[in-house]
Amino acid sequence: MKSKLLTKQIAEQFIAGEIDTLDEFTSIEDAAAIVLATFGGDSLSLNGLTNISNNVAKALASFKGCDGDKCSLNLEGLECLSEAAAQALACRENSTSLRAEIEIYEDAVNATQGGEDVDYPDNEQAEEMQDEEDTPSELEKALASGDLVKVKLQRSLGLKLWGSEGFYEILTKIMGECIHDVFSAQSNPDLCKRVVSFAELDAACGPFYEHPEAAVSLGSRPDGWASATINDRILSWVEVGYGILGDQCINVDKRLVSTKPMTAFIGSLVAGPLSGNIGLMSETEEFLPFDFHRAGLDAANPDILSVRSLIVANMASKTDVEWTKGFSFRQFTKEILLACANSERYLSAIEDDPDTFEELDLYLTLQNDAISANKTSNRRTTTARWSAPQKLSHEL
C-alpha cells in the first residue's frame, strides 16, 4: 500500500461527514488523532495504519463514540506497538481490535490482547522498536528546534510532554527517598504556561555558564549553588532539547548558571536551540561568593539570635517540603549556617553562647556533616571541626 498521511484537516473532514472511510491512510499525525477521538459514531476504523506514536495511542484510547468504551476502535493494520502505546489502548479493555500477530516490546502483550500467547520480537526488532520509542515526539522536536508557533499550536491541541503519566507520581517513585537532596522546586513542563526561546532568555539574563560539578541529578553541588537556586539563576536543559528553570531532577542533560536572575521567566518552558557562547566554569571558580549582607546578616557584628532562628527555620522546613516548594529555602538556610560555622567572627560569638553552640553543633550533626560528637569550647579545635562541612555542604 502506498504511504498516505492522515492529517488534522482530513480528520476534521471525516468528523464533518465529508469523508466516508479512513482505512486508506497508513500513518497519522498526533493532532489528527486528537480530532478523531471526538468522533460520535459507533466504530472508528483505521485499519490502514501500520504504526502509531504513543501520543496517537493515548488520543485514540480516549475515543468513546456514541456508546462509551463499547464502541469499536479498529487498528488491525498495526504491525507493532510500543509498550506505552499498548498500555494506553489496553485501557479500552475489549473494544480495540488489533491483529493477532502484532509485536509488542516488553510484557504489555497480555494486557493488550486478552492474554493470547504471542511471539516477542527478536533482539534486532526489539532494538529497532526501542529506538522508535526513544524518538522525540513532535512537540519535543518543535521545542528543540525553537519553532514557537508550532509548539503553541500543539500545546493548544492538548499534546503533552508527559502525556497521561503523572509527573509527580514518577518523581516520587524515582526520587522519593532522596527528596531532601533536591535544590529546587520540581516543575512539570506541561504546566508551564509560557514558552520563550533560549535566545530571548540569554539576551535578558545571560551569558550562561555550565558547571562541571552539577551534571548529576542528585549529589554534590558547587559552593554557592544554593544561593544561585534561590536567586533564580539555574536553568536545567533536558536531554531532548528544551529548558526548565531551577535545578530539575529528571532527564536533565546539563545545568546552566545565568549571570542575572531569571525571576521574570519563572513558570516558562524554554525552547532551544542553545545558542550564544555557553561558558564552562572551572571546578574551583566561586561563581556566587557567599555574602552575609545578601543573606540578611551582618558580617562584622554577628547576630546570634538570627543564627538560632535560621536553625529553627531550616529544621522546620524539612517537614514542609514538597515537589513544588521548599527546597531552595532549606538549602539556602543551610548554606548560611555553614558560612556562620566557618566564619571567625561568627564562630567566636557562637562559642560565647553555649545554647547556640549546642544547637548549631546538633543541627550540623543531624545533617550528616561529619561533625564530631565531642563538644569543646577550645576555639582552635572547634574551627577544625567546623571547617570540614564546607566541602560537604551540598550532600544533604
N, C-alpha and C positions, 0 to 999 in steps of 0.2 A: 504493500500500500504506500502511495506517495505521502511524504510527510506534509502535514497540514496543521496549522496552529489555530486553536480556539481562543480568540481574543475576547476582551471585555465587551467590545462593540457587538460581536457575534452573539455572545451570551445575552446581551440586552435585547437583541432582535428575537432570540428564541423565547425569552420571557414574554415579549410583546406578541408572540404568536406569528411572527413573520417568517420563522424557520421551523420546519416540522421535526427534523432529526439532527442529532449531533454525532452520530456514530462514525461519520467520515473523518473526524478530527483525531489526529494521532498524538497531539500534545496540547497543553492548556496553560494559559497564564494564571498566576495566582489571583489576579483581580477578577478574571472570568469565573473562577471557582466560587469566589465570594458572591458574585451576582447569581450564579446558578443555585446556590444554597437557598435562595429565596423563592425558587420555583414552587408553584402551588399545585402541581399535578400529582397523580398517584404513583408515578415512577419517573426516574431520571436515568436515561440510558446514555452511557459514554463508553461504549464497548470498543471504540477505535483507539482509545488511549493506551499506549504501551508502557508508559511510566509517568509518575506524578511526584511532585515535590511534597515535602512534609506539610508546607502551608496549604497546598491544594487538598491534601488528605484531610487536614483539620477543618477546612472550609466545607468540603463535601460531607464530612461526618455530621455537620450541623443541619443537613437537609432534612426537613420534616414533611414537606409536601402537604397533601390535604388530610393526611391521617397519621401524623406523628411519625414515630420510628417504624411503623409498619409499611410505609411507602418504600418501594424498592429502589436501590441505587445499584445500577448495573455497570460493573467495571471488568468485564470478562476478558478484555484485551490486554490487561496489565500483565507484564512478564515478570516483574519483580517489584518489591516494596521494601523500603527501609523499615526497621523495627518500629521507629517512632510513627511512621505513617500507618503501619499495620495496627498499632495500638490505638491510634485515633479512630480508624474505621471499625475496630472491634467494639467500640462503644455503641455501635448501632445494632449489636447482637446479630440476629439472623437476617437482617433486612438489606445486607450488602451482598451482591453476587460477584464472586471472583472465580477465576479459572482454577481448576484443581491443582495444576502443576506450578502455580505461582511460587517464586522463590523469595524467601524472607530471611534475611540475615539475623542470627541470634535465635531467641526462643519465643518470638511472637507468633509463630505459625499456628500453634494450637488455639491461641486466643482469637485468631482471625478466621480460622477455617473449621471451627466446630470440633477440633480435636482430631482431624484426619491426619494420618501419617504422610508427611511429605519429605522428599529428599532435600537436604540442605545443599546450598551451593558449595562447589569445591573451593579450595583456597584462593585460586585466581579470581573466580567470580566474586567471592566474598570480599576480596581486596578492592575490586572494582566498585562494588556496591558501597563499601565503606568510604571510598574516595568520593563517591557521589553524595553520600550523607554529609561529608565534611565540606562539600562545596558551599560557599557563601550563598545566602538567599538573595533574591532580587533587592530587597531592602538593604541588606548588608553591602551589596555591590554598589548601590546608589550612594550610601553613606561614605564608603571608601573612596569613591571617585569624586565626591563633592557635588553630586547632582542634586541640589537642594529642592528644585522643583519636583523632581521625581520622588524624592524622599517624602516631601509633604503630601504629595498625591497618594502615595502608597499607604502612608500612615492614616490619611483620611478615609481610606478604604478598609481600614481595620487590620492591615498587615502589621505583625509584631516581630520583634527580635527574639522574644522568648516564647511566643505562641501561647498555648494553653498551660504550659508548665509554670508552676508557681515559683517565681524568682526567689522570694524569701524562704520558701519551703526548701528549695535546693540549697540555699545558703546555710540553712540550719543543719541540713544533712551533711554538708561538706565541712563547714566551719564551726558548727555548733559548740564543740568542745574548746575552741580557740577564740571565742567571741571577745574575750578581754585582751587579745593580742592585736585587735583591729585599731587602726588610727583614724578612720573617717567613717561617717555615716555611709551606708551602702545604698546605692541608687539603682532602682530598677529602670533601665533605659527606656522601657515602654511608657513610663510615667513622666519622662522629661517632656515638658510642654513646648519647649523652644528648641529649634535646630539652628546652629550657627556654623560657619566654616572655621577651620583652624586658622586660615589666613586672617579672618576678622579678629579672632581671639589673640593671635600673635601680634597684630597691629596695636591692639589695645593694652595687652599685658606682657608682651614679650620683651626681649628674647627668652626662649625656653632652653632649659638645660636638663640633660639626663644624668642621673647619679648612679654609678655602678653598684652602690650598696643597697639600692632599693629595687632590685629586679624581682625578688621572690614575693609571692602573695603575702606570706606572713614571715615574721622573723625580725632580725635586727634592722634598724634604720639608722642613717647617719645622724650625728648630733645636729640639733636644730630642726629635725623633721616635724616634731610635734608643733613647734611654732609655725612652721610652714603650712601645716594642715589647718590649724585654727585660723590662719590668716588667708585661707582660700588660695593657696599657691601651688597645689598639687593637681596635676592632670594625669589620669590613668588612660593609657592608649590600648584599646582592646585589639586582640590578635587580628581580627578580620578588617580593621581599618577605621575605627571611629573612637572618639574620646568621651570620657565622663569625668566630671570634676571630682576631686577627692581621691584618697588612696583606696581604690577598689580592690576586691579580692579575687574575682572570677574572670578567667580568660584574659588577663592583662599581659601584654607583651612588654611594655615599658612604662615607667612613671617619670613624668617630666615636671620640672620646677619652673614656675613663671617668675619673671623679675618683679612684676607688680601683682597685687591681689586680683583675683578673678571674681570678686564678690558680685559684680554686676551681671555675671553669667551663671550664677547658681541656678540649678534646675535645667541647664541646657545640655543637649546632646551635640557633640562637636563632630562635624563631618570632616573627612580627610580631603585631600591627602595631606600628610605632614609636609609643610613647606618651610622655606626660610632656612636659616643656619642653626640647627639644633646643636648646642654646645654639649661637651661632655665634661662634667665636673670631676676633679681629681678626688681620690678617696679621702684625702686629708683636708680638702677645702671646706672651710666652715661657711656655708652659703647663707646662713642666717644666724649670726652670733647671738647668743643669749643676751638679752638686755633687761636688767632689773626694772628700769623705768617703764619699758614697754609692757612688762609683766605686772605693773602696778605696785612695785616695791621700790624702796629707796636703798641703793647700793651702799651709800655712805653711812646711813643710820638704820641699822637692822630693825625691822618691825616684827618682833617675836609673836605678837598677837595675830598678825596676818599669817605667819607661818603655821601656827596652830589651826587657824581657820581653814587654811589650804589643806592640811592633813585631813580634817573632818570632811571637807567638801569632796576631796578625792576618794576617800573611803566610802562616802555615801553614794558617790556616782557609780560605784561598781554595781549597785543594785538597781540603778536606773537606766543602764544602757540597753538599747535595743537596736536592731539593724539600721534604723533610720535616725538615730540620735545618740549623743552621749560620749562617743569615742574621743573626739578631738579634745573636748574639755578635760576628760580624765587623763589623757596622755600629756596634755599641756601642763596641767597642775602637777603631774609627776615630774615633768621636766623642770619646773620651778623649784620644787622641793629638792631635787638632786643638785640644782645650782646652789641653793642655800647651804646644802650639806657640804659643798666643795668650795664655798666662799670663806676666806679667812675671817672677814668681819662677822658674817652671819654665824660661822662656826663658833667663834669666841662668845658671841651673845647667847647662842643656844646652850653652850656648856654652862653658862652662868644661870640658866633657868632649868633646873632639874626636870620639871614636868614636861617642858617642850623637848628637852633632850631625850627623855624616855619615850615620848610619843613618836618622835621622828625616827629614833632607832627601831622601835617596834614596827612602825609603818614600813620602813625600808626592809626590815627582816621579813615581814609578811609578803612583800612584793618579790621575794626571792632575789634580792640584790646582793647577795653574798656578804651580808653584814655579820660580823661575829656576834655571838650571843653574850660574850663577856663585855660588860659595860665598864667604861673607865672615864675618869674626869681629866686624865692626862691629855693635854692638847695634841702633843706630837703623835701619840698612839691613835687618838680619835681621828686625826687628819688622815692617817694611813688607812684606817678602816673605812673612811667615807670617800676615799679617792677612787676606789675600785668601781663603785656603781656607775660612775660617769660613762664608762665604756659599755656598761650593760644596761644603760638607761632605756633601751627600746626593746628589751626582751620580755617585758611584762605582757 
